[in-house]
Amino acid sequence: MALTISYTFKGKQKTIGYANDKFHDAFEAVAAAEGIDTSDYLAMEQAVKMSTRDKKTHRNFRDNYIKQKGFSNITVVRD
């Protein structure tokens, strides 16, 4: 089954191909497509996961970081 990711980056709608074996999640895939380094995000994500078991806190951290980088409406589309 082929997967594509539809997302908005700085106001422009874009679409890319996606493979689960190359990226941890959809955000990493779109960040790589736009040339954005996510190493700081991954380190902080691990720290948040280790400091709390609250999934809402982790989701809020991820969502805020994604918005700061200029992404919105990231959705995985199954073809």
PDB file of N, CA, C and O in Angstrom:
ATOM      1  N   MET A   1       0.846  -1.179   0.000  1.00  0.00           N
ATOM      2  CA  MET A   1       0.000   0.000   0.000  1.00  0.00           C
ATOM      3  C   MET A   1       0.890   1.240   0.000  1.00  0.00           C
ATOM      4  O   MET A   1       1.750   1.391   0.868  1.00  0.00           O
ATOM      5  N   ALA A   2       0.692   2.096  -0.939  1.00  0.00           N
ATOM      6  CA  ALA A   2       1.479   3.325  -1.054  1.00  0.00           C
ATOM      7  C   ALA A   2       0.916   4.386  -0.109  1.00  0.00           C
ATOM      8  O   ALA A   2      -0.296   4.519   0.063  1.00  0.00           O
ATOM      9  N   LEU A   3       1.838   5.135   0.493  1.00  0.00           N
ATOM     10  CA  LEU A   3       1.447   6.211   1.391  1.00  0.00           C
ATOM     11  C   LEU A   3       1.992   7.526   0.870  1.00  0.00           C
ATOM     12  O   LEU A   3       3.102   7.581   0.340  1.00  0.00           O
ATOM     13  N   THR A   4       1.221   8.570   1.017  1.00  0.00           N
ATOM     14  CA  THR A   4       1.679   9.912   0.718  1.00  0.00           C
ATOM     15  C   THR A   4       1.329  10.798   1.912  1.00  0.00           C
ATOM     16  O   THR A   4       0.415  10.499   2.681  1.00  0.00           O
ATOM     17  N   ILE A   5       2.061  11.872   2.048  1.00  0.00           N
ATOM     18  CA  ILE A   5       1.783  12.837   3.114  1.00  0.00           C
ATOM     19  C   ILE A   5       1.403  14.146   2.461  1.00  0.00           C
ATOM     20  O   ILE A   5       2.115  14.663   1.600  1.00  0.00           O
ATOM     21  N   SER A   6       0.278  14.668   2.880  1.00  0.00           N
ATOM     22  CA  SER A   6      -0.178  15.977   2.440  1.00  0.00           C
ATOM     23  C   SER A   6       0.031  16.930   3.617  1.00  0.00           C
ATOM     24  O   SER A   6      -0.369  16.628   4.741  1.00  0.00           O
ATOM     25  N   TYR A   7       0.658  18.080   3.359  1.00  0.00           N
ATOM     26  CA  TYR A   7       0.930  19.029   4.434  1.00  0.00           C
ATOM     27  C   TYR A   7       1.002  20.446   3.890  1.00  0.00           C
ATOM     28  O   TYR A   7       1.132  20.667   2.686  1.00  0.00           O
ATOM     29  N   THR A   8       0.917  21.389   4.800  1.00  0.00           N
ATOM     30  CA  THR A   8       1.065  22.797   4.461  1.00  0.00           C
ATOM     31  C   THR A   8       2.331  23.289   5.142  1.00  0.00           C
ATOM     32  O   THR A   8       2.504  23.113   6.348  1.00  0.00           O
ATOM     33  N   PHE A   9       3.226  23.915   4.358  1.00  0.00           N
ATOM     34  CA  PHE A   9       4.459  24.473   4.898  1.00  0.00           C
ATOM     35  C   PHE A   9       4.531  25.935   4.519  1.00  0.00           C
ATOM     36  O   PHE A   9       4.636  26.293   3.345  1.00  0.00           O
ATOM     37  N   LYS A  10       4.472  26.772   5.543  1.00  0.00           N
ATOM     38  CA  LYS A  10       4.505  28.231   5.364  1.00  0.00           C
ATOM     39  C   LYS A  10       3.490  28.703   4.333  1.00  0.00           C
ATOM     40  O   LYS A  10       3.792  29.520   3.463  1.00  0.00           O
ATOM     41  N   GLY A  11       2.260  28.161   4.457  1.00  0.00           N
ATOM     42  CA  GLY A  11       1.157  28.598   3.614  1.00  0.00           C
ATOM     43  C   GLY A  11       1.039  27.917   2.265  1.00  0.00           C
ATOM     44  O   GLY A  11       0.101  28.206   1.523  1.00  0.00           O
ATOM     45  N   LYS A  12       1.961  27.018   1.917  1.00  0.00           N
ATOM     46  CA  LYS A  12       1.916  26.339   0.625  1.00  0.00           C
ATOM     47  C   LYS A  12       1.595  24.863   0.830  1.00  0.00           C
ATOM     48  O   LYS A  12       2.265  24.176   1.601  1.00  0.00           O
ATOM     49  N   GLN A  13       0.568  24.379   0.135  1.00  0.00           N
ATOM     50  CA  GLN A  13       0.161  22.980   0.209  1.00  0.00           C
ATOM     51  C   GLN A  13       1.138  22.121  -0.587  1.00  0.00           C
ATOM     52  O   GLN A  13       1.465  22.448  -1.728  1.00  0.00           O
ATOM     53  N   LYS A  14       1.611  21.013   0.017  1.00  0.00           N
ATOM     54  CA  LYS A  14       2.571  20.132  -0.644  1.00  0.00           C
ATOM     55  C   LYS A  14       2.207  18.680  -0.382  1.00  0.00           C
ATOM     56  O   LYS A  14       1.452  18.373   0.541  1.00  0.00           O
ATOM     57  N   THR A  15       2.757  17.783  -1.210  1.00  0.00           N
ATOM     58  CA  THR A  15       2.541  16.349  -1.068  1.00  0.00           C
ATOM     59  C   THR A  15       3.848  15.628  -1.359  1.00  0.00           C
ATOM     60  O   THR A  15       4.554  15.966  -2.309  1.00  0.00           O
ATOM     61  N   ILE A  16       4.174  14.610  -0.521  1.00  0.00           N
ATOM     62  CA  ILE A  16       5.371  13.807  -0.737  1.00  0.00           C
ATOM     63  C   ILE A  16       5.042  12.333  -0.533  1.00  0.00           C
ATOM     64  O   ILE A  16       4.031  11.997   0.084  1.00  0.00           O
ATOM     65  N   GLY A  17       5.895  11.457  -1.051  1.00  0.00           N
ATOM     66  CA  GLY A  17       5.768  10.032  -0.789  1.00  0.00           C
ATOM     67  C   GLY A  17       6.295   9.727   0.601  1.00  0.00           C
ATOM     68  O   GLY A  17       7.132  10.463   1.123  1.00  0.00           O
ATOM     69  N   TYR A  18       5.815   8.650   1.205  1.00  0.00           N
ATOM     70  CA  TYR A  18       6.191   8.325   2.582  1.00  0.00           C
ATOM     71  C   TYR A  18       6.418   6.830   2.728  1.00  0.00           C
ATOM     72  O   TYR A  18       5.634   6.021   2.231  1.00  0.00           O
ATOM     73  N   ALA A  19       7.494   6.471   3.411  1.00  0.00           N
ATOM     74  CA  ALA A  19       7.786   5.078   3.725  1.00  0.00           C
ATOM     75  C   ALA A  19       8.059   4.961   5.226  1.00  0.00           C
ATOM     76  O   ALA A  19       8.887   5.691   5.771  1.00  0.00           O
ATOM     77  N   ASN A  20       7.362   4.042   5.884  1.00  0.00           N
ATOM     78  CA  ASN A  20       7.518   3.880   7.329  1.00  0.00           C
ATOM     79  C   ASN A  20       8.915   3.434   7.731  1.00  0.00           C
ATOM     80  O   ASN A  20       9.344   3.709   8.852  1.00  0.00           O
ATOM     81  N   ASP A  21       9.628   2.759   6.857  1.00  0.00           N
ATOM     82  CA  ASP A  21      10.942   2.249   7.219  1.00  0.00           C
ATOM     83  C   ASP A  21      12.032   3.319   7.206  1.00  0.00           C
ATOM     84  O   ASP A  21      13.115   3.091   7.745  1.00  0.00           O
ATOM     85  N   LYS A  22      11.776   4.465   6.612  1.00  0.00           N
ATOM     86  CA  LYS A  22      12.790   5.525   6.531  1.00  0.00           C
ATOM     87  C   LYS A  22      12.671   6.561   7.640  1.00  0.00           C
ATOM     88  O   LYS A  22      13.678   7.141   8.047  1.00  0.00           O
ATOM     89  N   PHE A  23      11.464   6.805   8.136  1.00  0.00           N
ATOM     90  CA  PHE A  23      11.242   7.864   9.106  1.00  0.00           C
ATOM     91  C   PHE A  23      10.445   7.357  10.299  1.00  0.00           C
ATOM     92  O   PHE A  23       9.639   6.435  10.180  1.00  0.00           O
ATOM     93  N   HIS A  24      10.685   7.976  11.451  1.00  0.00           N
ATOM     94  CA  HIS A  24      10.008   7.626  12.695  1.00  0.00           C
ATOM     95  C   HIS A  24       8.528   7.990  12.654  1.00  0.00           C
ATOM     96  O   HIS A  24       7.682   7.249  13.154  1.00  0.00           O
ATOM     97  N   ASP A  25       8.224   9.140  12.052  1.00  0.00           N
ATOM     98  CA  ASP A  25       6.829   9.578  11.935  1.00  0.00           C
ATOM     99  C   ASP A  25       6.692  10.547  10.762  1.00  0.00           C
ATOM    100  O   ASP A  25       7.676  10.878  10.101  1.00  0.00           O
ATOM    101  N   ALA A  26       5.475  10.992  10.512  1.00  0.00           N
ATOM    102  CA  ALA A  26       5.196  11.864   9.372  1.00  0.00           C
ATOM    103  C   ALA A  26       5.907  13.208   9.497  1.00  0.00           C
ATOM    104  O   ALA A  26       6.341  13.770   8.491  1.00  0.00           O
ATOM    105  N   PHE A  27       6.034  13.732  10.720  1.00  0.00           N
ATOM    106  CA  PHE A  27       6.716  15.015  10.895  1.00  0.00           C
ATOM    107  C   PHE A  27       8.172  14.930  10.448  1.00  0.00           C
ATOM    108  O   PHE A  27       8.666  15.835   9.775  1.00  0.00           O
ATOM    109  N   GLU A  28       8.860  13.853  10.815  1.00  0.00           N
ATOM    110  CA  GLU A  28      10.252  13.699  10.391  1.00  0.00           C
ATOM    111  C   GLU A  28      10.363  13.651   8.871  1.00  0.00           C
ATOM    112  O   GLU A  28      11.305  14.196   8.297  1.00  0.00           O
ATOM    113  N   ALA A  29       9.409  13.005   8.226  1.00  0.00           N
ATOM    114  CA  ALA A  29       9.427  12.900   6.766  1.00  0.00           C
ATOM    115  C   ALA A  29       9.268  14.264   6.103  1.00  0.00           C
ATOM    116  O   ALA A  29      10.005  14.587   5.171  1.00  0.00           O
ATOM    117  N   VAL A  30       8.316  15.066   6.572  1.00  0.00           N
ATOM    118  CA  VAL A  30       8.112  16.375   5.952  1.00  0.00           C
ATOM    119  C   VAL A  30       9.251  17.328   6.294  1.00  0.00           C
ATOM    120  O   VAL A  30       9.611  18.177   5.479  1.00  0.00           O
ATOM    121  N   ALA A  31       9.818  17.197   7.484  1.00  0.00           N
ATOM    122  CA  ALA A  31      10.961  18.038   7.852  1.00  0.00           C
ATOM    123  C   ALA A  31      12.157  17.711   6.955  1.00  0.00           C
ATOM    124  O   ALA A  31      12.865  18.615   6.512  1.00  0.00           O
ATOM    125  N   ALA A  32      12.379  16.440   6.692  1.00  0.00           N
ATOM    126  CA  ALA A  32      13.479  16.037   5.806  1.00  0.00           C
ATOM    127  C   ALA A  32      13.240  16.553   4.396  1.00  0.00           C
ATOM    128  O   ALA A  32      14.176  16.988   3.726  1.00  0.00           O
ATOM    129  N   ALA A  33      11.996  16.508   3.943  1.00  0.00           N
ATOM    130  CA  ALA A  33      11.668  16.993   2.602  1.00  0.00           C
ATOM    131  C   ALA A  33      11.933  18.490   2.471  1.00  0.00           C
ATOM    132  O   ALA A  33      12.278  18.970   1.391  1.00  0.00           O
ATOM    133  N   GLU A  34      11.774  19.224   3.565  1.00  0.00           N
ATOM    134  CA  GLU A  34      11.995  20.671   3.551  1.00  0.00           C
ATOM    135  C   GLU A  34      13.409  21.048   3.985  1.00  0.00           C
ATOM    136  O   GLU A  34      13.751  22.230   4.016  1.00  0.00           O
ATOM    137  N   GLY A  35      14.237  20.052   4.323  1.00  0.00           N
ATOM    138  CA  GLY A  35      15.618  20.320   4.707  1.00  0.00           C
ATOM    139  C   GLY A  35      15.786  20.859   6.119  1.00  0.00           C
ATOM    140  O   GLY A  35      16.744  21.581   6.394  1.00  0.00           O
ATOM    141  N   ILE A  36      14.873  20.523   7.009  1.00  0.00           N
ATOM    142  CA  ILE A  36      14.918  21.006   8.387  1.00  0.00           C
ATOM    143  C   ILE A  36      15.540  19.930   9.276  1.00  0.00           C
ATOM    144  O   ILE A  36      15.134  18.769   9.233  1.00  0.00           O
ATOM    145  N   ASP A  37      16.531  20.328  10.085  1.00  0.00           N
ATOM    146  CA  ASP A  37      17.183  19.416  11.018  1.00  0.00           C
ATOM    147  C   ASP A  37      16.291  19.203  12.235  1.00  0.00           C
ATOM    148  O   ASP A  37      15.881  20.168  12.879  1.00  0.00           O
ATOM    149  N   THR A  38      15.989  17.948  12.552  1.00  0.00           N
ATOM    150  CA  THR A  38      15.110  17.648  13.682  1.00  0.00           C
ATOM    151  C   THR A  38      15.857  17.054  14.872  1.00  0.00           C
ATOM    152  O   THR A  38      15.220  16.510  15.774  1.00  0.00           O
ATOM    153  N   SER A  39      17.170  17.139  14.901  1.00  0.00           N
ATOM    154  CA  SER A  39      17.929  16.520  15.988  1.00  0.00           C
ATOM    155  C   SER A  39      17.586  17.150  17.345  1.00  0.00           C
ATOM    156  O   SER A  39      17.504  16.436  18.344  1.00  0.00           O
ATOM    157  N   ASP A  40      17.387  18.462  17.398  1.00  0.00           N
ATOM    158  CA  ASP A  40      17.010  19.098  18.662  1.00  0.00           C
ATOM    159  C   ASP A  40      15.621  18.652  19.110  1.00  0.00           C
ATOM    160  O   ASP A  40      15.378  18.465  20.302  1.00  0.00           O
ATOM    161  N   TYR A  41      14.723  18.484  18.161  1.00  0.00           N
ATOM    162  CA  TYR A  41      13.373  18.011  18.466  1.00  0.00           C
ATOM    163  C   TYR A  41      13.420  16.596  19.034  1.00  0.00           C
ATOM    164  O   TYR A  41      12.764  16.311  20.037  1.00  0.00           O
ATOM    165  N   LEU A  42      14.179  15.717  18.412  1.00  0.00           N
ATOM    166  CA  LEU A  42      14.246  14.331  18.856  1.00  0.00           C
ATOM    167  C   LEU A  42      14.820  14.224  20.272  1.00  0.00           C
ATOM    168  O   LEU A  42      14.344  13.417  21.071  1.00  0.00           O
ATOM    169  N   ALA A  43      15.828  15.023  20.585  1.00  0.00           N
ATOM    170  CA  ALA A  43      16.410  15.019  21.932  1.00  0.00           C
ATOM    171  C   ALA A  43      15.400  15.512  22.969  1.00  0.00           C
ATOM    172  O   ALA A  43      15.255  14.913  24.035  1.00  0.00           O
ATOM    173  N   MET A  44      14.714  16.592  22.656  1.00  0.00           N
ATOM    174  CA  MET A  44      13.712  17.117  23.585  1.00  0.00           C
ATOM    175  C   MET A  44      12.519  16.184  23.713  1.00  0.00           C
ATOM    176  O   MET A  44      11.944  16.058  24.794  1.00  0.00           O
ATOM    177  N   GLU A  45      12.143  15.533  22.628  1.00  0.00           N
ATOM    178  CA  GLU A  45      11.032  14.582  22.663  1.00  0.00           C
ATOM    179  C   GLU A  45      11.357  13.439  23.630  1.00  0.00           C
ATOM    180  O   GLU A  45      10.501  13.024  24.411  1.00  0.00           O
ATOM    181  N   GLN A  46      12.579  12.938  23.578  1.00  0.00           N
ATOM    182  CA  GLN A  46      12.996  11.877  24.501  1.00  0.00           C
ATOM    183  C   GLN A  46      12.944  12.369  25.944  1.00  0.00           C
ATOM    184  O   GLN A  46      12.502  11.638  26.830  1.00  0.00           O
ATOM    185  N   ALA A  47      13.386  13.589  26.188  1.00  0.00           N
ATOM    186  CA  ALA A  47      13.366  14.153  27.537  1.00  0.00           C
ATOM    187  C   ALA A  47      11.933  14.291  28.049  1.00  0.00           C
ATOM    188  O   ALA A  47      11.661  13.993  29.212  1.00  0.00           O
ATOM    189  N   VAL A  48      11.024  14.736  27.196  1.00  0.00           N
ATOM    190  CA  VAL A  48       9.618  14.871  27.589  1.00  0.00           C
ATOM    191  C   VAL A  48       9.026  13.502  27.887  1.00  0.00           C
ATOM    192  O   VAL A  48       8.300  13.341  28.868  1.00  0.00           O
ATOM    193  N   LYS A  49       9.327  12.513  27.050  1.00  0.00           N
ATOM    194  CA  LYS A  49       8.810  11.156  27.276  1.00  0.00           C
ATOM    195  C   LYS A  49       9.315  10.574  28.593  1.00  0.00           C
ATOM    196  O   LYS A  49       8.579   9.876  29.291  1.00  0.00           O
ATOM    197  N   MET A  50      10.558  10.859  28.927  1.00  0.00           N
ATOM    198  CA  MET A  50      11.128  10.306  30.156  1.00  0.00           C
ATOM    199  C   MET A  50      10.670  11.063  31.399  1.00  0.00           C
ATOM    200  O   MET A  50      10.667  10.498  32.492  1.00  0.00           O
ATOM    201  N   SER A  51      10.286  12.319  31.254  1.00  0.00           N
ATOM    202  CA  SER A  51       9.901  13.117  32.410  1.00  0.00           C
ATOM    203  C   SER A  51       8.427  12.978  32.773  1.00  0.00           C
ATOM    204  O   SER A  51       8.038  13.311  33.893  1.00  0.00           O
ATOM    205  N   THR A  52       7.610  12.500  31.860  1.00  0.00           N
ATOM    206  CA  THR A  52       6.184  12.368  32.149  1.00  0.00           C
ATOM    207  C   THR A  52       5.594  11.183  31.387  1.00  0.00           C
ATOM    208  O   THR A  52       6.079  10.801  30.322  1.00  0.00           O
ATOM    209  N   ARG A  53       4.560  10.628  31.948  1.00  0.00           N
ATOM    210  CA  ARG A  53       3.838   9.550  31.261  1.00  0.00           C
ATOM    211  C   ARG A  53       2.559  10.076  30.615  1.00  0.00           C
ATOM    212  O   ARG A  53       1.819   9.331  29.972  1.00  0.00           O
ATOM    213  N   ASP A  54       2.319  11.353  30.795  1.00  0.00           N
ATOM    214  CA  ASP A  54       1.115  11.978  30.272  1.00  0.00           C
ATOM    215  C   ASP A  54       1.228  12.149  28.758  1.00  0.00           C
ATOM    216  O   ASP A  54       2.059  12.921  28.281  1.00  0.00           O
ATOM    217  N   LYS A  55       0.407  11.441  28.012  1.00  0.00           N
ATOM    218  CA  LYS A  55       0.465  11.500  26.552  1.00  0.00           C
ATOM    219  C   LYS A  55       0.032  12.865  26.022  1.00  0.00           C
ATOM    220  O   LYS A  55       0.480  13.291  24.958  1.00  0.00           O
ATOM    221  N   LYS A  56      -0.827  13.539  26.754  1.00  0.00           N
ATOM    222  CA  LYS A  56      -1.281  14.863  26.324  1.00  0.00           C
ATOM    223  C   LYS A  56      -0.117  15.860  26.331  1.00  0.00           C
ATOM    224  O   LYS A  56      -0.014  16.694  25.432  1.00  0.00           O
ATOM    225  N   THR A  57       0.748  15.779  27.325  1.00  0.00           N
ATOM    226  CA  THR A  57       1.914  16.657  27.396  1.00  0.00           C
ATOM    227  C   THR A  57       2.837  16.415  26.213  1.00  0.00           C
ATOM    228  O   THR A  57       3.326  17.360  25.593  1.00  0.00           O
ATOM    229  N   HIS A  58       3.069  15.160  25.907  1.00  0.00           N
ATOM    230  CA  HIS A  58       3.928  14.807  24.768  1.00  0.00           C
ATOM    231  C   HIS A  58       3.319  15.308  23.462  1.00  0.00           C
ATOM    232  O   HIS A  58       4.032  15.863  22.626  1.00  0.00           O
ATOM    233  N   ARG A  59       2.026  15.124  23.274  1.00  0.00           N
ATOM    234  CA  ARG A  59       1.335  15.566  22.063  1.00  0.00           C
ATOM    235  C   ARG A  59       1.387  17.087  21.931  1.00  0.00           C
ATOM    236  O   ARG A  59       1.597  17.608  20.836  1.00  0.00           O
ATOM    237  N   ASN A  60       1.196  17.800  23.042  1.00  0.00           N
ATOM    238  CA  ASN A  60       1.255  19.262  23.017  1.00  0.00           C
ATOM    239  C   ASN A  60       2.653  19.749  22.646  1.00  0.00           C
ATOM    240  O   ASN A  60       2.789  20.699  21.876  1.00  0.00           O
ATOM    241  N   PHE A  61       3.700  19.107  23.187  1.00  0.00           N
ATOM    242  CA  PHE A  61       5.065  19.472  22.836  1.00  0.00           C
ATOM    243  C   PHE A  61       5.292  19.291  21.338  1.00  0.00           C
ATOM    244  O   PHE A  61       5.820  20.184  20.675  1.00  0.00           O
ATOM    245  N   ARG A  62       4.897  18.146  20.811  1.00  0.00           N
ATOM    246  CA  ARG A  62       5.072  17.852  19.388  1.00  0.00           C
ATOM    247  C   ARG A  62       4.299  18.844  18.525  1.00  0.00           C
ATOM    248  O   ARG A  62       4.847  19.389  17.566  1.00  0.00           O
ATOM    249  N   ASP A  63       3.055  19.078  18.850  1.00  0.00           N
ATOM    250  CA  ASP A  63       2.221  19.982  18.048  1.00  0.00           C
ATOM    251  C   ASP A  63       2.763  21.404  18.055  1.00  0.00           C
ATOM    252  O   ASP A  63       2.770  22.065  17.016  1.00  0.00           O
ATOM    253  N   ASN A  64       3.214  21.883  19.200  1.00  0.00           N
ATOM    254  CA  ASN A  64       3.772  23.238  19.279  1.00  0.00           C
ATOM    255  C   ASN A  64       5.057  23.350  18.485  1.00  0.00           C
ATOM    256  O   ASN A  64       5.281  24.359  17.816  1.00  0.00           O
ATOM    257  N   TYR A  65       5.902  22.342  18.544  1.00  0.00           N
ATOM    258  CA  TYR A  65       7.161  22.372  17.796  1.00  0.00           C
ATOM    259  C   TYR A  65       6.892  22.387  16.295  1.00  0.00           C
ATOM    260  O   TYR A  65       7.534  23.127  15.550  1.00  0.00           O
ATOM    261  N   ILE A  66       5.954  21.579  15.862  1.00  0.00           N
ATOM    262  CA  ILE A  66       5.603  21.519  14.444  1.00  0.00           C
ATOM    263  C   ILE A  66       5.096  22.879  13.959  1.00  0.00           C
ATOM    264  O   ILE A  66       5.469  23.331  12.876  1.00  0.00           O
ATOM    265  N   LYS A  67       4.263  23.519  14.745  1.00  0.00           N
ATOM    266  CA  LYS A  67       3.742  24.842  14.383  1.00  0.00           C
ATOM    267  C   LYS A  67       4.855  25.881  14.318  1.00  0.00           C
ATOM    268  O   LYS A  67       4.850  26.740  13.436  1.00  0.00           O
ATOM    269  N   GLN A  68       5.820  25.810  15.257  1.00  0.00           N
ATOM    270  CA  GLN A  68       6.933  26.756  15.262  1.00  0.00           C
ATOM    271  C   GLN A  68       7.762  26.657  13.989  1.00  0.00           C
ATOM    272  O   GLN A  68       8.287  27.663  13.511  1.00  0.00           O
ATOM    273  N   LYS A  69       7.880  25.472  13.445  1.00  0.00           N
ATOM    274  CA  LYS A  69       8.675  25.260  12.239  1.00  0.00           C
ATOM    275  C   LYS A  69       7.919  25.638  10.965  1.00  0.00           C
ATOM    276  O   LYS A  69       8.508  25.643   9.884  1.00  0.00           O
ATOM    277  N   GLY A  70       6.629  25.954  11.071  1.00  0.00           N
ATOM    278  CA  GLY A  70       5.868  26.429   9.918  1.00  0.00           C
ATOM    279  C   GLY A  70       5.001  25.381   9.252  1.00  0.00           C
ATOM    280  O   GLY A  70       4.482  25.621   8.161  1.00  0.00           O
ATOM    281  N   PHE A  71       4.828  24.216   9.881  1.00  0.00           N
ATOM    282  CA  PHE A  71       4.015  23.148   9.309  1.00  0.00           C
ATOM    283  C   PHE A  71       2.609  23.177   9.875  1.00  0.00           C
ATOM    284  O   PHE A  71       2.391  23.584  11.016  1.00  0.00           O
ATOM    285  N   SER A  72       1.660  22.739   9.064  1.00  0.00           N
ATOM    286  CA  SER A  72       0.293  22.540   9.536  1.00  0.00           C
ATOM    287  C   SER A  72      -0.385  21.519   8.636  1.00  0.00           C
ATOM    288  O   SER A  72       0.103  21.217   7.547  1.00  0.00           O
ATOM    289  N   ASN A  73      -1.491  20.999   9.091  1.00  0.00           N
ATOM    290  CA  ASN A  73      -2.323  20.060   8.326  1.00  0.00           C
ATOM    291  C   ASN A  73      -1.536  18.866   7.785  1.00  0.00           C
ATOM    292  O   ASN A  73      -1.676  18.516   6.614  1.00  0.00           O
ATOM    293  N   ILE A  74      -0.721  18.247   8.618  1.00  0.00           N
ATOM    294  CA  ILE A  74       0.041  17.073   8.186  1.00  0.00           C
ATOM    295  C   ILE A  74      -0.877  15.852   8.295  1.00  0.00           C
ATOM    296  O   ILE A  74      -1.323  15.488   9.382  1.00  0.00           O
ATOM    297  N   THR A  75      -1.149  15.228   7.140  1.00  0.00           N
ATOM    298  CA  THR A  75      -1.990  14.043   7.120  1.00  0.00           C
ATOM    299  C   THR A  75      -1.374  12.973   6.229  1.00  0.00           C
ATOM    300  O   THR A  75      -0.833  13.272   5.165  1.00  0.00           O
ATOM    301  N   VAL A  76      -1.459  11.730   6.672  1.00  0.00           N
ATOM    302  CA  VAL A  76      -0.993  10.589   5.888  1.00  0.00           C
ATOM    303  C   VAL A  76      -2.172  10.078   5.065  1.00  0.00           C
ATOM    304  O   VAL A  76      -3.244   9.804   5.604  1.00  0.00           O
ATOM    305  N   VAL A  77      -1.964   9.954   3.758  1.00  0.00           N
ATOM    306  CA  VAL A  77      -3.024   9.525   2.858  1.00  0.00           C
ATOM    307  C   VAL A  77      -2.653   8.143   2.319  1.00  0.00           C
ATOM    308  O   VAL A  77      -1.570   7.962   1.762  1.00  0.00           O
ATOM    309  N   ARG A  78      -3.531   7.194   2.481  1.00  0.00           N
ATOM    310  CA  ARG A  78      -3.301   5.845   1.957  1.00  0.00           C
ATOM    311  C   ARG A  78      -3.925   5.742   0.576  1.00  0.00           C
ATOM    312  O   ARG A  78      -5.108   6.028   0.389  1.00  0.00           O
ATOM    313  N   ASP A  79      -3.116   5.331  -0.382  1.00  0.00           N
ATOM    314  CA  ASP A  79      -3.604   5.199  -1.757  1.00  0.00           C
ATOM    315  C   ASP A  79      -4.195   3.838  -2.017  1.00  0.00           C
ATOM    316  O   ASP A  79      -4.651   3.565  -3.127  1.00  0.00           O
TER     317      ASP A  79
END
